[in-house]
Amino acid sequence: MTINNKLISLKKIVFLVAPLTLFGCYHSYAATEQPLTQTQKNQEETVKALQKLTHYAIDESFLISQCIDNLSNQALKDKLQTIKRECDDNIKELSALLIKYGGNVPDYSKDFRGYFMSGYTAMRGAFTDQGTFNALHTNLKLILKAFESALSSSAPADAKEVIKKAYDRTKKAAQDIEAQL
């Protein structure tokens, strides 16, 4: 092959390869940034959901404490103490997961919804233990709906595992309280 033929062959190869490099038909850093943005968006959604669920668990803890204070039957108080410990475990696990995902753990205090739930519980439980349990059961059903919603979201597997565990504990608590009704 002559030098002239080699140059023509080289030009043809460059002519064919140049569009591939110019139009991004190879792996580039720009292609990897798009999924990161989507991941960050999912992480933000996960953090918001975990904050909401953690606050629900905190509200649940306050409600159970209020019910314990309103009850006169010691056996029922002991049962609620067990449920409260499980609720506090939910708060710890959700908080740890929230920190893992870069979120801030809500203060251990009531929010507007918590005050509303407490008022409802106080009103229903002012006269009888039965009223206290009815109010607590109603509020636990509301909390369970929030957990069910989170379970049907696109949260990561480790988050769903912790949410499912908290959901199961809260559901068992609601069933135990319903059995007392």
Summary of the structure (lengths in Angstrom):
residues: 181
radius of gyration: 28.2
end to end distance: 97.0
largest distance: 106.6
contacts: 523
relative contact order: 0.13
helix: 82%
strand: 0%
